[in-house]
Amino acid sequence: MAKRNSKDPQPGQTISLRTLGEYLNLSPATISLVLNNAAGVRSIPQETRERVREAAKKFDYRPSFFARSLRKGQTFSVGVLVPDLTDGYAAQVLEGMEDVLIEEGYFYFIASHRRRKDLLEEYPRLLLSRSVEGFIGVDTLLEHELPVPVVAVAGHRKIPGVTNVVLDQTRAAELILRHLYQLGHRKIAFMRGGSHSSDADERWECLMTAARELKLPIRPEWLVQLELRVSTPELGYVPAMELLNRRKTPEDQFTAIVCYNDVAAIGATRAMREHRLRVPEDVSVVGFDDIQAAAFQNPSLTTIRQPLRDMGATAARILLRRIRAQGSDPDRVPVLPELMIRESTAPPNPRYQQMPRE
C-alpha cells in the first residue's frame, strides 16, 4: 500500500488553492495563474505548470465559479435567442458560437422564442435576471435596445447597442440570378420570406433589384409570400403548390424558382414532383443558406452558402470584445456569400411547355 505524503490532502478534505499550494509548495497565486491560464502564466516555468495541472487532476480540483464571479464582478454567461432549436440555420450558427464561448470559459443560456412577440419580450428579461453579460440573437427581430451588449446574426435593424453580423444580400442576389440567367432562364418565380424573418425584406429587395438590372420579367403570378412560421419543408411546399396551381397557359409557366431558404427549397422540390415535374429538367430550384442537408438532397441543392459557423464564431468574438470593452466594432459587419452550384439547376428545357402532365 502506497504511503501517504504528509502534505497530501486528508480524505474528505475540501481541495482549495491553499491546500494545493501546500502540497506543491507553491503560492496559491501561482496555482491560480496556471489554472486560469491568466496573462502572466508564461512567466511560470513549463515544468511548474505541468505539476500544477497534474495535481489539480489528481485531487479533482475545480475552481469555484462563484468565487471567480465575485472576484471579477462577472458571471461569465451570455444569453442566446433563436427562433427554433431544430432549425438547421440556427444549429450551424450555434456550433461556431459555442466553439468560441467554450474556449473563452463562458457559459450560455439558449431560449427558443418561436417568433412569438410575447416571448421575445419575456426571455431577455428572464435571462437578464440571471445576470447574463450580453446577448447573441440568431435570426431574431429585436424591437429595442437592451442594457447589455448585443450581437445579432442576420440582424438588420439599427438599434443602439446592437452589432449586426449580416450576409451581403446584394451580392447573394446577383450570384443567384446571374447563374440562372446564364443558364438561359428568363421566367423565374420567387418566394418572399415572412415578415417575421429578419432577412426577409432586405433579401427580397436585393432580388428584385437584381432582376430588374437583368431585365427579367417580374410577374405577379410568379411571386408568392411565405406565411407559415415553421422550420420544416412545409414552409416551401405550400407556396410552391400555390404557384403551380396558378399555371393556366404555356405563357404562365416559370422555368426556375428562387426559394427563401434551403428548407423551403426542399419543400418546393416535393411539390414539383407531386405535379409530375422533374427538378432540374423541368424546373430549376435554388435555395439559400447551404444547411448541412442541402448537399445530400436528391437532387443536391444549388444554393447560396452563408458561412454560418463562421458567422456564429464572429458574433461570439465581437460580443466578448464588447463585454470586455476591448476596442470597438462597427454597427454592421458584412459577410460574403458563395454560390454552391449543384444538381438542382440546369438550362431550361425548350421541348417542355411546363404544363402539368396528365
C-alpha positions in Angstrom: 0.0 0.0 0.0 1.4 3.4 -1.0 2.5 5.7 1.8 0.7 9.0 2.1 2.8 12.1 1.8 2.4 14.3 4.9 1.4 17.2 2.5 -1.3 15.2 0.8 -4.8 16.5 1.5 -6.6 14.4 4.0 -9.5 12.1 2.9 -12.7 14.2 2.7 -10.8 17.5 2.9 -12.0 20.3 0.7 -9.5 21.0 -2.1 -8.7 24.6 -2.4 -5.9 26.7 -3.8 -4.3 26.8 -0.4 -4.3 23.0 0.0 -2.9 22.6 -3.5 -0.2 25.2 -2.6 0.8 23.3 0.5 1.0 20.1 -1.5 3.1 21.6 -4.3 5.0 24.1 -2.1 3.8 26.9 -4.3 1.8 30.0 -3.6 -2.0 30.0 -4.3 -1.4 32.9 -6.6 0.9 30.9 -8.8 -1.6 28.0 -8.9 -4.4 30.4 -9.8 -2.4 31.9 -12.7 -1.8 28.4 -14.1 -5.4 27.0 -13.7 -7.0 30.2 -15.1 -4.4 30.4 -17.9 -4.0 34.1 -16.9 -2.0 36.7 -18.7 1.1 36.2 -16.6 1.2 32.4 -16.9 4.1 32.4 -19.4 6.5 33.7 -16.8 6.0 30.4 -14.9 8.3 27.5 -16.0 6.6 24.9 -18.1 7.6 22.1 -15.6 5.8 24.0 -12.8 2.7 24.5 -14.9 2.6 20.8 -15.6 3.0 20.0 -11.9 0.1 22.2 -11.1 -2.2 20.7 -13.7 -1.3 17.2 -12.7 -2.0 17.9 -9.0 -5.4 19.5 -9.9 -6.3 16.5 -11.9 -5.1 14.1 -9.2 -7.2 15.7 -6.5 -10.1 16.6 -8.8 -9.8 20.3 -8.0 -12.4 22.6 -9.6 -12.1 26.3 -9.3 -15.2 27.9 -7.6 -17.3 29.6 -10.3 -19.0 31.8 -7.7 -15.6 32.9 -6.2 -14.4 33.7 -9.7 -17.6 35.6 -10.5 -17.4 37.6 -7.2 -13.7 38.4 -7.6 -14.1 39.7 -11.2 -17.6 41.1 -10.9 -18.7 38.9 -13.8 -21.0 35.9 -14.4 -19.2 34.6 -17.5 -22.5 33.8 -19.1 -24.4 35.1 -22.1 -27.9 34.7 -23.4 -28.7 33.3 -26.9 -32.0 33.9 -28.6 -33.1 31.6 -31.5 -36.4 31.1 -33.3 -36.3 27.3 -33.2 -33.7 24.8 -31.9 -34.5 22.4 -34.7 -33.7 24.8 -37.5 -30.6 23.9 -39.5 -29.6 27.5 -40.0 -29.6 28.3 -36.2 -27.9 25.0 -35.4 -24.8 25.8 -37.6 -24.6 29.3 -36.2 -24.7 27.9 -32.7 -21.9 25.5 -33.4 -19.5 28.3 -34.3 -20.6 30.5 -31.4 -20.3 27.6 -29.0 -16.7 26.9 -30.0 -15.6 30.4 -29.1 -17.6 30.7 -25.8 -16.3 27.3 -24.5 -12.7 28.3 -25.4 -13.1 31.6 -23.5 -14.7 29.9 -20.5 -18.2 31.3 -21.0 -21.5 29.5 -20.3 -24.6 30.3 -22.3 -28.4 30.0 -22.0 -30.4 29.4 -25.1 -34.0 30.4 -25.4 -36.2 29.5 -28.3 -38.9 32.2 -28.8 -40.7 30.6 -31.8 -41.1 34.1 -33.2 -43.7 35.0 -30.6 -43.6 38.6 -29.6 -44.5 37.9 -26.0 -41.5 35.5 -25.7 -39.2 38.0 -27.5 -40.1 40.4 -24.7 -40.1 38.0 -21.8 -37.0 35.9 -22.5 -34.4 38.7 -22.4 -35.9 39.9 -19.1 -35.6 36.4 -17.6 -32.0 36.0 -18.9 -31.0 39.4 -17.5 -32.4 38.3 -14.1 -29.8 35.6 -14.3 -27.1 38.2 -14.8 -26.1 37.4 -18.4 -23.4 39.8 -19.6 -24.7 40.0 -23.2 -26.9 38.5 -25.9 -26.5 36.9 -29.3 -29.6 36.9 -31.4 -29.9 34.5 -34.3 -32.4 35.4 -37.0 -34.3 37.2 -34.2 -36.1 40.5 -34.8 -35.3 42.6 -31.7 -37.6 45.5 -31.1 -35.5 47.7 -28.8 -32.1 48.1 -27.1 -31.1 46.1 -24.1 -28.9 47.2 -21.1 -26.0 44.8 -22.1 -24.1 44.4 -25.4 -25.9 42.5 -28.1 -24.7 41.0 -31.4 -27.3 39.9 -34.0 -26.7 37.3 -36.6 -28.9 38.2 -39.6 -29.9 41.3 -37.9 -30.9 44.3 -40.0 -32.3 46.9 -37.6 -30.3 49.8 -36.4 -30.7 49.6 -32.6 -28.4 51.3 -30.1 -26.0 48.7 -28.6 -26.6 46.1 -31.3 -23.9 44.9 -33.7 -25.3 43.2 -36.8 -23.4 40.3 -38.5 -25.1 40.1 -41.9 -24.7 38.5 -45.2 -24.1 40.7 -48.2 -27.6 40.2 -49.6 -26.9 42.3 -52.7 -24.0 40.1 -53.8 -26.1 36.9 -53.0 -29.0 38.1 -55.2 -26.6 38.8 -58.1 -24.9 35.4 -57.8 -28.3 33.6 -57.9 -29.9 35.5 -60.8 -26.7 35.7 -62.9 -26.4 31.9 -62.6 -29.9 31.3 -63.7 -29.7 34.0 -66.4 -26.5 32.4 -67.8 -28.2 29.0 -67.9 -30.9 30.6 -70.1 -33.8 31.2 -67.6 -36.0 34.2 -68.2 -39.2 33.0 -66.4 -38.3 32.9 -62.7 -40.6 32.6 -59.8 -39.7 34.0 -56.4 -40.6 33.1 -52.8 -40.6 36.1 -50.4 -39.8 35.4 -46.7 -42.3 36.0 -44.0 -42.3 39.3 -42.2 -41.2 37.5 -39.0 -37.9 36.6 -40.5 -35.1 39.1 -40.1 -33.6 38.6 -43.5 -36.8 38.7 -45.5 -37.2 42.3 -46.5 -33.6 43.0 -47.5 -33.3 39.7 -49.4 -36.4 40.5 -51.4 -35.4 44.0 -52.2 -32.0 42.8 -53.4 -33.5 40.0 -55.6 -36.0 42.4 -57.2 -33.2 44.9 -57.9 -31.0 42.3 -59.4 -34.0 41.0 -61.5 -34.7 44.5 -62.9 -31.0 45.0 -63.7 -31.1 41.8 -65.8 -34.4 42.9 -67.3 -36.1 39.8 -66.1 -40.0 39.9 -66.1 -41.4 40.1 -62.6 -45.0 38.8 -63.0 -47.4 38.7 -60.0 -48.3 35.1 -60.8 -44.7 34.1 -60.3 -44.4 35.7 -56.8 -45.5 34.1 -53.6 -45.3 35.1 -49.9 -44.4 32.6 -47.2 -46.9 32.6 -44.5 -46.1 29.6 -42.2 -43.9 30.1 -39.2 -42.2 26.7 -39.3 -38.7 25.3 -39.9 -39.8 22.2 -41.9 -40.1 21.7 -45.6 -43.8 22.5 -45.4 -42.6 26.1 -45.4 -41.9 25.9 -49.1 -44.2 23.1 -50.1 -47.4 25.1 -49.5 -46.4 28.3 -51.5 -44.9 26.1 -54.3 -48.2 24.3 -54.7 -49.9 27.7 -54.9 -47.6 28.8 -57.7 -48.1 25.6 -59.6 -51.8 25.8 -59.3 -51.8 29.2 -60.9 -50.5 27.9 -64.2 -53.1 28.1 -67.0 -51.3 28.6 -70.2 -47.8 27.9 -71.5 -47.1 31.7 -71.1 -47.8 31.4 -67.4 -45.1 28.8 -66.8 -41.9 29.5 -65.0 -38.7 27.6 -65.6 -36.9 28.3 -62.3 -37.8 29.1 -58.7 -35.7 31.0 -56.2 -36.7 29.8 -52.7 -36.4 31.9 -49.5 -34.1 29.3 -47.9 -33.0 25.6 -48.2 -35.8 24.2 -46.1 -38.3 26.0 -48.4 -36.5 24.7 -51.4 -36.7 21.1 -50.2 -40.5 21.5 -49.8 -40.8 23.1 -53.2 -39.0 20.2 -54.8 -41.5 17.9 -53.3 -44.3 20.0 -54.7 -42.8 19.8 -58.2 -42.7 16.1 -58.0 -46.3 15.9 -57.0 -47.1 17.9 -60.1 -45.1 15.4 -62.1 -42.4 17.9 -62.8 -38.7 17.0 -62.7 -36.0 19.0 -61.0 -34.0 20.4 -62.7 -35.1 19.0 -66.1 -38.4 20.9 -66.0 -37.9 23.4 -63.2 -34.6 24.6 -61.6 -34.7 25.2 -57.9 -32.4 27.4 -55.9 -32.1 27.6 -52.1 -30.4 29.8 -49.6 -28.1 29.2 -46.6 -26.4 25.9 -47.5 -27.6 24.0 -44.5 -25.9 20.6 -43.9 -28.8 18.7 -45.6 -28.6 20.7 -48.8 -25.8 18.7 -50.4 -27.5 15.4 -49.6 -30.9 16.1 -51.2 -31.9 14.3 -54.4 -31.1 16.3 -56.4 -28.5 18.1 -54.4 -29.4 21.7 -53.9 -27.9 24.7 -55.7 -27.8 27.4 -53.0 -26.1 30.4 -51.5 -23.7 29.4 -48.9 -23.7 31.5 -45.8 -20.6 30.7 -43.7 -22.9 30.0 -40.8 -20.3 28.6 -38.3 -18.0 31.5 -39.1 -20.9 33.9 -38.5 -21.6 32.4 -35.1 -17.9 32.5 -34.2 -17.6 36.1 -35.3 -20.7 37.1 -33.3 -19.3 35.4 -30.2 -15.9 37.1 -30.6 -17.5 40.5 -31.1 -19.7 40.1 -28.1 -16.8 39.1 -25.8 -14.8 42.1 -27.1 -17.7 44.4 -26.3 -18.2 42.8 -22.8 -14.5 43.3 -22.1 -14.5 46.8 -23.6 -11.7 45.8 -25.9 -11.8 48.3 -28.7 -14.9 49.0 -30.9 -16.7 47.2 -33.7 -18.8 48.7 -36.5 -22.6 48.6 -36.2 -22.7 46.3 -39.2 -20.3 43.5 -40.0 -20.8 42.2 -43.6 -20.1 38.6 -44.6 -19.6 37.5 -48.2 -21.8 34.7 -49.7 -20.7 31.9 -52.1 -22.8 30.2 -54.8 -22.8 26.4 -54.5 -23.8 25.0 -57.9 -25.2 21.5 -57.6 -27.7 19.3 -59.3 -31.0 21.3 -58.8 -30.3 23.8 -61.6 -29.9 23.3 -65.3 -30.7 25.1 -68.6 -34.5 25.3 -69.4 -35.9 22.5 -71.5 -37.1 24.1 -74.8 -39.2 21.0 -75.6 -41.2 21.1 -72.5 -44.0 23.7 -72.1 -44.2 23.5 -68.3 -47.8 22.3 -68.3 -49.0 19.7 -65.8 -48.6 16.1 -67.1 -51.7 14.0 -67.3 
